[in-house]
Amino acid sequence: MFRLRFAVACTATLLATGCAQLMAPSYSSDYASLDRLKTTRPEKTSVATFQPTDPNHAVNNLTLRGARLKSPSGSFAKYLENALIGDLKEISVYDPDANTRIDAVIQHNEMAIGGINTGEGLMDVELTVTRAGAERLRKTYQARTSFESSFAGAVAIPKGQSEYPNLVRTLVRNVYSDPAFVAAIGK
Amino acid sequence: MSMLRIGRVAAAIAFVAVLAGCAHPIAIQAEKTPERVEATLSSKKVAYVMTDAERGKQVITPGGGGDRVSYYPYRDLEKALRDTLRSVYTDVVVVPSAADTKALRESGASLVFTPEIITTSSSPSPFTWPPTQFGTEIVCRVTDAEGQEVTRVRVNGKGNAEFSEFKSNFGLAANRAGTDVAEKLSAEIRGNPKLR
């Protein structure tokens, strides 16, 4: 009887987590830093296609203890690209034809949930700002997030899933708060 | 009962107890937020209050099978709240406190929305933990730039999802509740003459 109950519990856990393809939740900006960026009155800015676009590239293939984390945008490079476009639209700065352009290459993208108590989000992105073809900024930004996790996959896997937008938000906040970036897209 | 048998049973009980004791994390962002139509916007600039402490506030409510779910209502629903205000007003900013009247005056905001978010969840399933029913209530105290109360608005959103729909998102019922509450909040603000 005990074995039956245990098997039911394990099966339910697997059904609720493992073997599934998980979708990363939608992005939500760090609005305080976005509002501060708006007060600097940036130039109209466009956003290039962020790299790598290859859906098989490592940065576009995240796994959470074997369960695949998918991007609702198709790739995590596109997820970040859409995040910046949405933010620039929100502060009325986005213009796809603008001379000032942001390019980005994701170098590292990981949700590390192998730990017993703590999980980590890690992201490195090389960001370039050009104006009329002339480079104004080239810099690698990093985001490191830490969150409570568990040895139990039924907890750790959905936690890693729900924390991905916070990793991107942290990275984008670091970009918007950098005086060098503010100057690069400024007048 | 042999010592080996006792050890295996104890380990299994501990494992199940840990699973039962932990809350399963979900994200409760809205699936969709109210549309912003420039021609219909009020020309007012408004602010909403949200602190980092609120964004970091974790809430735990019931799921299915006797398990619980955990989430961050303010962090997850901030976009829905902001998009809702942006569906009514031309300009929206966030401020960390409604009490800082000097900062509010400098921001140029004529109305300040201070939201309280209350959530409920449940599932009739004995074996699976994701909630199939979710409720999100938003109560906003609205003040002017001097801190005087203008009005209060209260809306309730509900979301339902069946287990077969979850597939890649265990917070689906909550996401639907977020969409519902955002639409209702937008309509409530639009319909209140004190807020136009």
Boltz contact constraints between the chains, C-beta under 6 A:
constraints:
  - contact:
      token1: [A, 6]
      token2: [B, 12]
      max_distance: 6.0
  - contact:
      token1: [A, 9]
      token2: [B, 16]
      max_distance: 6.0
  - contact:
      token1: [A, 12]
      token2: [B, 127]
      max_distance: 6.0
  - contact:
      token1: [A, 12]
      token2: [B, 128]
      max_distance: 6.0
  - contact:
      token1: [A, 16]
      token2: [B, 128]
      max_distance: 6.0
  - contact:
      token1: [A, 16]
      token2: [B, 129]
      max_distance: 6.0
  - contact:
      token1: [A, 21]
      token2: [B, 168]
      max_distance: 6.0
  - contact:
      token1: [A, 22]
      token2: [B, 168]
      max_distance: 6.0
  - contact:
      token1: [A, 23]
      token2: [B, 168]
      max_distance: 6.0
  - contact:
      token1: [A, 23]
      token2: [B, 169]
      max_distance: 6.0
  - contact:
      token1: [A, 25]
      token2: [B, 27]
      max_distance: 6.0
  - contact:
      token1: [A, 25]
      token2: [B, 29]
      max_distance: 6.0
  - contact:
      token1: [A, 26]
      token2: [B, 29]
      max_distance: 6.0
  - contact:
      token1: [A, 28]
      token2: [B, 79]
      max_distance: 6.0
  - contact:
      token1: [A, 31]
      token2: [B, 94]
      max_distance: 6.0
  - contact:
      token1: [A, 32]
      token2: [B, 94]
      max_distance: 6.0
  - contact:
      token1: [A, 35]
      token2: [B, 93]
      max_distance: 6.0
  - contact:
      token1: [A, 150]
      token2: [B, 22]
      max_distance: 6.0
  - contact:
      token1: [A, 152]
      token2: [B, 18]
      max_distance: 6.0
  - contact:
      token1: [A, 152]
      token2: [B, 19]
      max_distance: 6.0
  - contact:
      token1: [A, 152]
      token2: [B, 22]
      max_distance: 6.0
  - contact:
      token1: [A, 154]
      token2: [B, 19]
      max_distance: 6.0
  - contact:
      token1: [A, 155]
      token2: [B, 22]
      max_distance: 6.0
  - contact:
      token1: [A, 158]
      token2: [B, 24]
      max_distance: 6.0
  - contact:
      token1: [A, 158]
      token2: [B, 25]
      max_distance: 6.0
  - contact:
      token1: [A, 158]
      token2: [B, 170]
      max_distance: 6.0
  - contact:
      token1: [A, 159]
      token2: [B, 25]
      max_distance: 6.0
  - contact:
      token1: [A, 162]
      token2: [B, 25]
      max_distance: 6.0
  - contact:
      token1: [A, 162]
      token2: [B, 27]
      max_distance: 6.0
